[in-house]
Structure formats: C-alpha cells, structure tokens
Amino acid sequence: MAMNQPKKYGVTPPVSQNFPTEAEVAANDALVAELKRQNNFEGLEETERRKSTLQLIQKITVEFVKHVSKTKNLPQSVVEKAGGKIFTFGSYRLGVYGPGSDIDTLVVVPQHVTREDFFEHVPTLLERMAPRGAIKELTPVPDAYVPIIKLELSGISVDLIFARLALQSVPITLALKDTSILRGLEERDLRSLNGTRVTDEILELVPQQKTFRTALRGIKLWAQRRAIYSNVIGFPGGVAWAMLVARICQLYPQATGSVVIEKFFLMIGKWPWPQPVLLKSIEDGPLQVRVWNPKIYTGDRFHLMPIITPAYPSMCATHNISVSTKTILIRELERGRAITDKIFSGQLQWKDLFSKHTFFTDGCKYYLSIIASSRTKDAQKVWSGLVESKVRLLVSNLETQEAIAVARPFNKGFERVHHCKIEDEIDAVLNGDLRFQATNVKTETIDVAKDPAHAAAALGDSDGMAMPNGNTEVTTNEDGEQTIYTTTYYIGLELAQDATKKLDISYQTKEFKEICTGWQSYHRDLNSLTIVHTRNYDLPDDVFSPGEIKPTRPKKKVSRKRDLDAMEETPQPLNGLKRRRSDEKTPTI
C-alpha cells in the first residue's frame, strides 16, 4: 500500500523544511507580543460582534432573495429554494483583521435577482431587520466599478458587494472554487466573485495558516508604517502583500511567523524581477477572458514586479507599480532585511521594524503638492478620488525626466476644509494657501475618512460615476464665508546627482491636468486642480505627527548654488473662476 505523499505547495520545492529552533520560537513570541502592543489584534467582544453581524446579514440576504422572488411571481417552491449566501474576503477572511477593520462581504444570489434589486431592497431590509439604532451609516454606491453598499452595523464597518450566478438557486452549501460557476456571468459579477475566490485560494496554498497570519500581520503593519501600502498610488495592496507572504510560507513550510518575515526580506528583496511571483501554476478555464500571459499580451510584459493571483482568471495584482515605486520598495526591503538580521542577533527589537516612515521629515528636499478642490463636500468626495486614481500616471511621466531620479508618491491624501470670504481668498486656497483653513475641522488622511464615494472613484470607478451634486450654487455660512474642500497628494522628488540643468516639468503637469479634467463629470465651476512646488521646510504642519521634527530652511551659503530654480510650472486653477495672471509665478524649487 502506497504511503500518503505530503502535499506540495508552490511551483518549486521548499528551500528548507527545518523545524524551528528555540531561538526562532522565542523570536516569534516576541513578534506576537509586539503586534499586541501595536494594537494589531482586536478584543474578543468585537470579534463576537463581527460574527453576529455576519449572521444577521446572512438572514437579510435570504429574506432579500425571497422578497424579490415573490415580487416576480415565481412559484412558491422556487421562492423557498432560491436561497442566497454571503462570503467574506479581504483581511477578515484571511484572519488578519484588527480593531476597526472593515468586513468585505460578498452577497451571492440566483439569476433572477438583479443588481437593481440589490440596491432597491437591501438598504430597506437592513433598516427593518437590524436592531433599533444599530445602523450608524448606510451609503449605496450603485454606479461604481464594483457596486457597493457601505454600512456600519453594531459598530462594525461592512462593505457589501453583489454577484449574481447563472443558477436557479444559491444553497447555503455553495462553494465558489469550481470555475464552472463562472459560466454565463457578466463582467461585473466576475469582478465581484474574484475577491473571495482569490482569498480562499491563498489560504489553501499555505502550509500553516496560523504561521501565515502571524507573518502577514507583521508585513502589513510594516508596509503601512513605511507608507508603501496602496495599490491605487502604485504600491502593493493588501492582496499582493498576502501573496508575497504566502509564497515565503511555501518555501519555508515549517518556519515560525518570525522566520517567515526574516526570509521575506531576504527572498523578496533579491527576487529576480520581472519573474512573476506565483503561488501555483496559471490555470486555463472555461471562459473567453484574459488571463495574465506576457507571451501573448504586450501590456503584461511591462509589469515591473508581477504578483499573480492564484484563482482563475489569473491577473497581475501589481500592474500599477512604476519605476520609482519599485525603487522605493527595494530600498524598504533592504532596510527590513538589515533590521531583521539585527533582531535575530539581539541588537534590535521588532518595534524597530515597525518605525514610521520619514517621507516628510527626511525624505526629500523638493515636493509636488497636487491639490484637488471643490466647492461642495459631495463633489469633492468623487473628484478627489478621481485625482488620486491618476497620481500614478503623473509619477510615470515625471520618471521620463532625466533630472529626476525618483518620484515617490505618498500613499495617502490629506483632506482639509477652508472658509473664504472673497474670491481672492478662494484663489489662494486653490493654490495651496492654508491661511484660511478651518480651525475647528481637523485635517484627516483619506484612510481615516473612509468615504465610500471617494474610495469607489479612487479605484478607477469614477469614469462611470455621475457627480453626486450637480448643483453649482455655493452656500455661505452666517459669516458670509464659502467653504472650500481640498485634498492634497504629495510626491517627493529625488534629483539625479548630475541634475544641473533647469528642470521643466510643465509638459508632465499639463498632461496630468488634461487627463483629470477630461473626466466626463468634471465641472469647471465646481472642481479645481492645481500643482504647486513645495520645499521641505514649507510643508504644512499637519503632515507631521507629534514629536516629528519639521525640516528648517537652510542658511544661505556663500558658495555657488545649483541652478534648480527653474521648475517653473505656473499653477493655473482649472475651475473657470478667477485665474492667476500669466506673469505670476508660484514659489519654485
């Protein structure tokens, strides 16, 4: 009788199957302790509320399908069997969620239930079936690339997305692994199903899920602290980081989470890009859809750091990475390797790995401030998201300048509110002046605000989204002040060592503005976009955390200066209102 062969993980044999040493176990215990100190785990009470919330949403889903089935006069036997099931994906499904994390939830229904039904009936059923006062937020975004209902239920943030299968019923026993369920689906339904299918595949492809989760918590925290966590801006997102960690788990199947992190920096830092990271061989399937293949598709050949999703149809999760963001990622991986080496030699601790980025304090001398602004709050939600989705295009264009060695985008925008009395004050705000910023409204980064309309636009969904507020009439407060909403994105510029010539980026910034203002819902009397050059010592105070030291203006030297004063792009507010005269220049680098 043949002996059972151990399951093989990955597309290559493991590097090592050694069991952990006592020192490695101790390092893992120290890692978990540090993650707890960093508030990376939530309490048991919140976890139980998550489970109860999901149970309620499952009940609502079944009731929703029954209700729609009845309204369409289907036989009672069909109504009773129609079913409906929810699936989770993202950080919750992977088991790496923390306090305040969203639950990404997929609502799967049979073929006679439509997306229109979802947005018409689910919000009403949520209000009716949830405990009184349990819903604090309920925002449908039906026009998004992946339509979504955002809600806060019993203190838990939930993102509901919809998928309709070509089945007469969706039983509670349904699984999504079989590719045959993808037949006959619309593209939007395929996109919705992809999140759950990829997450489930990742969990199946790691040798030890507990080890994987510990390591992924550490890598996610590190990436967030180092400001290299954002698919939209041009860094890996959550799924990509999870796949990288999963690949290291495959290569070291018996390792502790601490060793997986150590090997992560060693292996990924030296990875022979553009060789793709694969968790399993790419599969063919039953659909006429595109599957990542650089031999067939020219665009796939230009992916700099391809990390390929394991579920059919396989796609590159990191197609947004640019030359500059790749450079930053490799630097951070090298830094991580140096620190983890010292952690295992007893010279440093895990908290040193998780120290905050120095993007503003010691990153660059020169920055571009990309200021998206609107005269209404609802309009700003979508406009700022649209601009965010295009920042990576500006980064790629800046990279064509020989004088620019690296154009590093910060992974979050800063939302500010301003009160202005006259047009001159509004014009100043549109060009980065913070003198009229509201003192009673705290500056927030977009990840804290978590606005669903902004998120939908930032994910590239805005091309099909109408502006939420088409009314261009601006209201004033009792003091006669108009409110202007701005979101500023920052790009740090590292100049090449031989950059002695004048640096002209007028073409790149002009093209970027044309791309953004070419959006079909752009309104020149409502939206504005300006790009301002900012020296490090002129950065706003609110981009610095307490205890951080803001750069100061250097004292003038007698020695000859490099001629870098010619980054002369005149920021023209593109809102059709009062514009700067052509002979006015903003401060230049």
C-alpha positions, 0 to 999 in steps of 0.5 A: 500500500502506497504511503500518503505523499505530503502535499506540495505547495508552490511551483518549486520545492521548499528551500528548507523544511527545518523545524524551528529552533528555540531561538526562532520560537522565542523570536516569534513570541516576541513578534506576537507580543509586539503586534499586541502592543501595536494594537494589531489584534482586536478584543474578543467582544468585537470579534463576537460582534463581527460574527453576529453581524455576519449572521444577521446579514446572512438572514437579510440576504435570504429574506432579500432573495425571497422578497424579490422572488415573490415580487416576480411571481415565481412559484412558491417552491422556487421562492423557498429554494432560491436561497442566497449566501454571503462570503467574506474576503479581504483581511477578515477572511484571511484572519488578519483583521484588527480593531476597526477593520472593515468586513468585505462581504460578498452577497451571492444570489440566483439569476433572477435577482438583479443588481437593481434589486440589490440596491432597491431592497437591501438598504430597506431590509437592513433598516427593518431587520437590524436592531433599533439604532444599530445602523450608524451609516448606510451609503449605496454606491450603485454606479461604481466599478464594483457596486457597493453598499457601505454600512456600519452595523453594531459598530462594525464597518461592512462593505457589501458587494453583489454577484449574481450566478447563472443558477436557479438557486444559491444553497447555503452549501455553495462553494465558489472554487469550481470555475464552472460557476463562472459560466454565463456571468457578466463582467461585473459579477466576475469582478465581484466573485474574484475577491473571495475566490482569490482569498480562499485560494491563498489560504489553501496554498499555505502550509500553516495558516496560523504561521501565515497570519502571524507573518502577514500581520507583521508585513502589513503593519510594516508596509503601512508604517513605511507608507508603501501600502496602496495599490491605487498610488502604485504600491502593493495592496493588501492582496499582493502583500498576502501573496508575497507572504504566502509564497515565503510560507511555501518555501519555508513550510515549517518556519515560525511567523518570525522566520517567515518575515526574516526570509521575506526580506531576504527572498523578496528583496533579491527576487529576480524581477520581472519573474512573476511571483506565483503561488501555483501554476496559471490555470486555463478555464472555461471562459473567453477572458484574459488571463495574465500571459506576457507571451501573448499580451504586450501590456503584461510584459511591462509589469515591473514586479508581477504578483499573480493571483492564484484563482482563475482568471489569473491577473497581475495584482501589481500592474500599477507599480512604476519605476520609482515605486519599485525603487522605493520598495527595494530600498524598504526591503533592504532596510527590513532585511538589515533590521531583521538580521539585527533582531535575530542577533539581539541588537534590535527589537521588532518595534524597530521594524515597525518605525514610521516612515520619514517621507516628510521629515527626511525624505526629500528636499523638493515636493509636488503638492497636487491639490484637488478642490471643490466647492461642495463636500459631495463633489469633492468626495468623487473628484478627489478620488478621481485625482488620486486614481491618476497620481500614478500616471503623473509619477510615470511621466515625471520618471521620463525626466532625466533630472529626476531620479525618483518620484515617490508618491505618498500613499495617502491624501490629506483632506482639509476644509477652508472658509473664504470670504472673497474670491481672492481668498478662494484663489489662494486656497486653490493654490495651496494657501492654508491661511484660511483653513478651518480651525475647528475641522481637523485635517484627516488622511483619506484612510481615516475618512473612509468615504465610500464615494471617494474610495469607489472613484479612487479605484478607477470607478469614477469614469462611470460615476455621475457627480453626486451634486450637480448643483453649482450654487455655493452656500455661505455660512452666517459669516458670509464665508464659502467653504472650500474642500481640498485634498492634497497628494504629495510626491517627493522628488529625488534629483539625479546627482548630475541634475544641473540643468533647469528642470521643466516639468510643465509638459508632465503637469499639463498632461496630468491636468488634461487627463483629470479634467477630461473626466466626463463629470468634471465641472469647471465651476465646481472642481479645481486642480492645481500643482504647486512646488513645495520645499521641505521646510514649507510643508504644512504642519499637519503632515507631521505627527507629534514629536516629528521634527519639521525640516528648517530652511537652510542658511544661505551659503556663500558658495555657488548654488545649483541652478534648480530654480527653474521648475517653473510650472505656473499653477493655473486653477482649472475651475473657470473662476478667477485665474492667476495672471500669466506673469505670476509665478508660484514659489519654485524649487 
